[in-house]
Amino acid sequence: MKIIGLAGFILMLTSLCAHAQAPAEATSYQKVKEVIRDLEHIVAPGGIQESYKTRIGGIDQWLNVRGQDQSNPVVLFVHGGPASPLMPTIWQFQRPIEEYFTVVNWDQRGAGKTYGEADPKAISDSIHIDRYVDDAIEVAEHIRKRYHKNKIILMGHSWGTIIGLNAALKRPDLFYAYVGIGQVISTRENERISFEYALQQVKAHDNAAALKELESIAPYPGDQPITRERIIVARKWPQFYGGLSAFRETSTYFFDASLLSPDYDDANVRAIDEGSLFTLGRILPEFVNVDFTKVRNFPIPVVMFMGRHDYTTPTAPTVAWLEQVKAPEKQSVWFEHSAHMIPWEEPGKMLVSMLKYVRPLAASTDQDSK
């Protein structure tokens, strides 16, 4: 079983995909990739489609930019994981969004295509939340300049919400609004709620083996450190019982999406697992202490997309935070048939919600920056 844990954080910790391909299988994948590439090709005269690397935070980092009309508002989509890039999965859900927004996906340091652009040893000491936040700000500034926008929309998923919320707090002048999907507010509280859900489910399903595993780390997280070993046990069962993808025991559609991505070659696919292993242990001590509960004022409009069945980043802390925070505008949007993977589980409602709640927050005409 593949596991995304701690807000999509323990991606592939317990069972990494080798992504090994037999020759015939690889050929079949390539044929499918070409079909997807053709479908994804943007031909609109005013559209934009480019993938390139640029200098961010002292290293080359990869951006993917797609949209049917360059006059549309720009969204910077900050991926989860960490080191779980969205770029190889966007072919599954993003195309309709591109009719109304220009979407920028960014492979963060140590992730996906960017993983291969720097010697891991050379950037090992830079794997800190603050560095990711500064990278996101640099990416936003680059986007504004290259695409002649006054401001952009910032959107984060899972781990990316930690980067996104911090970036919006640090540089609100760059952004029209912030959109959180599977928002992390308090890691420890998320873990407690997720664990309680798992206990409830394994008891309801009379799963004695799972109950024994969970009881071996109880009380969780309690007052003990949140270690990798404890997380592996704690994340396994809430996700098995639909806390990652609602009503599903597995999420192969996400974990193996890169095999069919026209944007990723075999080396890029292997880099997903390599980047995860490189990043997780280094960032874990900071991640487990993430806590935004004391943030009472937010400088820009905030919209939270919340899956009703999300027990990867449980929604209760986000609901409580949104109720007490003061912001120019704030909105919660519930996705009744989703858990943690909203863009994949309810792509239609996500598009409609972006049009209803997010697009109006950007200026109707984003005048070129001079």
N, C-alpha and C positions, 0 to 999 in steps of 0.2 A: 504494500500500500504506500502510495506517495503521500507525503504530509506537508501542508503549509501550516506552520505553527507560529505563535506569537505574532498575530496580525500579518500572516504570510511570511513569518520570519524564519522559521526552521524549514525552509524549502529544501526538499530532497535530503534532509539530514539522515533519515534512517534507511532510505532506499534510493540511491542515485541511479538515474537512467544511464546506461552505457551508451545508448543511441547507436549501437553497432548495427551496421547494415550489410546484409549479403548483397553481392553484385546485382542480382536480379531485382531485389527489393529496392536498392538504391536507384536503379533505372526507373522503376515504377514511380518512386517518389519524384524523380526529376520530371517525368511526364506530367504528373499532377501539379507540380510547382509551375510549370509553364502555362497550364490552364489558368491557375490562380493569378499568375503574373499578367496574363492577357486581360482577365476580368478586372484586375486592380489598376490597370494602366489608365491614368487620367488623361483624357483627350480634350476636355473642355478648353476652349481658347484662353479663358482667363484663369485656368487652374494652375496648380503647382504640385510637383512631385519630385522631390530630391532627397537623397541620402548622402551624407558627407560627414567628415570628421573636422573638428575645429578645436583650437586650443582653449581649454577650460581648466582652471585650477592647476596650471602648469603641465598638463598632459593633454594628449589628443583624446577627445571624446566624441562619440557618434550621435548624430541627430538624424531623424527621419521626419520629413515634412510633407504633408499631403492635404490637398483641399481643392474643391471644384471652382472656387472663386476667391482670388487673393484679396478681395475687398472685405471678405468675411472676418469676424473676430478671430483672433488666434488663441488657441488653447495649448498651454504647456502641460502635458500629462506626465506626472512623475510616478514611475512604476514602483511596484512593491518588492518584496523579498526579505531582506535586501538581496541584490544580485539576481533578481528575477525579472528580466527585461520584458517589456510589453511588445517591443518591435516585432518579434517573431510570431506574435499572436494576433496582431491587429487585423489581419486578413479575415479573421473570424467575425468581427463585430463592428469595425470602425467605418466602413465605407458609407453608410447612410449619414453618419455624423459629418462626414467631409462635405456634404452638400450645403451645410450651414455654418461650418467652422473650418478654419485651417488648423490642423492638429499636428503638434510637434511632439514626437516621442524621443526620449533621450536615454541612451544606455549609460547608466551611471558608472563612476569609477569602480573597477573590479567586476563589472557586469557585462555580459554579452560581447558585442563587438569591441567595446571599450577595454575589456579585459586584456585583449591582445595588443593593445597600443602602448603598454608600459610594462617594464619588468616588475612583477609582483613584489619583489624584494625592495625595489626603489620606492614603491608607494605604500608599503605595509604600514608605516607609521602615520599615514594620512587617513587611515580608515577610522574616522570619527564623525559623529553626527554633525558637529559644527562645520566640518569640511564639506560634507554633502550639501549642507544648507548654503554655504558660500558658492559651491558649484552651481546650485540651482539658480542663485541670483545672477551669476555670470551668464548662465544660459539665457535667462530672461532678458538681460541687457543685450546680449548678442541678437536675440530674436527681434527685439524692438528696433534695433539699428538695421539689421539686414532686411526686414520686411516692412520697415517704415510704419511702425505702430507706436502710438503714444503709450498704450498700456496693453496688457494681455490678461487672459483668464488663466488662473493657476488651479490645476486639478491634481489631486493625489489619490492613489489607491493603496490601502494597507500600510506597509512600511513607508511608502511615499507620502502618506499624510503627516508623518513626523517631520519630514523634510519640508513639505509644503506649508504646514501651519507655522513652523519656525521662520521660513522665508517670508511669508506674508507679514509676520510680526516685525521682522527686521527691516524689510523694504516694502512697505505698503504702497509706496508711490509707483511701483512697477505694475500693479495689478488692479484690474477692475473688480475682481471678486475671487474668492477661494471656494473650491468645491471639494469636499471630503467624501471619499467612497470607502467604507470600511474604516472609519476614522479611529485612530488610536488616541485615547485621552489619558488613560492610566494603564500601564502594562500590568501591574500587580492586580488591579481590580478586574481587568479583562481575564487574567488567568484564573482568578477565583471563580468568576461567573461561568467560564467555560468548563472548569473542572466540575462544578456543581451540576451543570447540564449533563456532562458525561456520566456522572454517578447515577443521575436520574434515568438516563437512557439504558445503561447496562443493566440496571435493576429491573426496569420495565421489560427488557428483552431477555431477562434471566440468563445473562451472559456471565457465567461464573469466572471464566478465565480473565475477561476484561475487568471485572470487579476486583479480582485479586491483584491485577497490575495497578489499578488506581489506588487501592488501599495501601499499596507498598510505598506510596509517596504522600499519603494523607497525614495531616491536613496540608492542603496545597492551595496557594504557595505557603500559607502559614507565616511563620517568622523566620523561615529558613531561606538561604539564597536560592534564587531561581537558576539552577545549573542546567547545562545541556542535557544531562542524563534525566533530570526530572521533567524537563520540557518534552523530551521524546515520548515519555509515558503519558504526560498530561494532554498532549496534542493529538495523540493517535485516535482516541475514541470519540471525542466530540466531532471530529471531522468525518469519522466513519459513519456516524449517525446524522449526517446532513448539515453539520455546522460550517462546512466549507462551501459545498454546492448543495442547495436545498434538495432533500429527498434522494440524494445520491450517496453511494458508499465510496465511489472513486471519482476522480476528475481527470481521466485520461485525455479528454478533449483539450484541456489546458496544458498538461505536462508534456504532451507529445505534439503540440501544435507546431513547434519549430521544425519538425521533420518535413512539413509541407510549406513552410514559409519561403516565398520567393526572395526575401530579404536576407536570409541566412544560409550560408553554405555549411558543409559538414564541420569545418573548423569552428565556425561560430556556434553551431549547436553544441559541440563538445565544451566550448568555453562557458556555457551556462552552468554546467555542473562544476567546472573548475573554479569559476568565479564564486559560486556559492560556498564551496569548501574554503576558499581563500578568505572570504568576507565574514562568515558567520561567527567564528570564534573571536575575531578581533572586535566586532561591534557589539557582541552580546552583553558585556558588562554595562555599557551605556544604555542599551535598549531596555533592559529590565528595569531601569530607573526612570524611564520616561513618565512624566506626570504634568499634564496641562491643567489640572483641576484648579490651580490658583490663578489662571489667566482669566480675569474678569472683564477685560475690555479688549475688543478686537477691532482693528482699525478700518477694515473694509467689509463689504457685504460677504456673508458666509452662508453656503448652502450645504447641507449634509444629506447625502444619499445613503439610506440605511436599509439593509436586508432584514426582513422580519425574522429570518431563521439563522442569522449570523451568530455563530458561537466560535468564530476565529477571532474576530474583534467584536465582542458583544456590544449591543447598541445602548444598553442602559447608561453607561458612563457618558456617552455622546448626548443622549437625551437630556441628562441632568446638566451637562455643561452648557448646552445650547439654551436651556431655560434661564440660566443665571448670567450668561455673558451679555455684555452690552456691545452692540454692533450697529453700524448704519442700517443694515437690513440683515435679517436672518430667516432661514427657512429650513424645515426638515421635510424630507420626501421619503415616504415608506415604499419599499418594494416587497409586496406581499408574497411573491413566489421566489424570492432570492434569499441566499445566505450571504456569503462573503464575495461572491463572484458576480456582482450585479451587471457589469457590461456584457458578460456572456449569458447570464441567466435570463435577463429581461432587457435585451438590447432595444426593443421598440419603446418600452416605457422610459428607458434612459434617454433616448433621443427626444421624445416628447417632453420629458422633464427638463432637459437642457434648453429646449426652445422656450418653454414656459417660464422657467425660473432663472436661467443663467444668461441666455443671450440678451434679454432686456437690460441686464446690468452693465453690458458694454455699451459704449456710445453708439448711437444709431449710425453715425458716420465717423469712422476713426481716421481723422485727417492725417495725412503724411507728416511724419516728424521731419523737421527741417534743421 
